[in-house]
């Protein structure tokens, strides 16, 4: 019960640090024309694209979960140290450590899968040739044979 309270307090304390990252998802520089202006100025405009923002939010959340597991691991070690031979406390500490190790393995696996998927979905597939008139992403002009600009319908297409 005490571990649950510590975990909930840790999550509540770290939520204000993570919550502002979700606000970036509402920002769309493509519709305001800021991405086109930034890319013409030679700036990197990929940082505010949705896959990048989603990846950042997920990686930050997984990092916070990793910190929570680290705190729980230290707590379990502390419980074991102050057990003074009480088998019930030692077993509780061992169980918490095993659960933390399983949790860390799951978090590392989720982080690896997320990193792979964000990279895979934010880059064009290998071997795909983009022609003039195809849809494109502002700031990814290297995909287009020319430039990526908004057409009369409001969609970004290779020019």
Buried (B, 14 or more C-beta within 10 A) or exposed (E): EEBEEBBEEBBEEBEEEBEEBBEBEEEEBBEEEBBBEBBEEEEEBBEBBBBBBBBBBBBBBBBBBBEBBEBBBEBBBEBBEEBEEEEEBBEBBEEBBEBBEEBBEEBEEBBEEBBEBBEEEBEEEEEEEBEEEBEBBBBBBEBBEEBBBBEEEEEBBBB
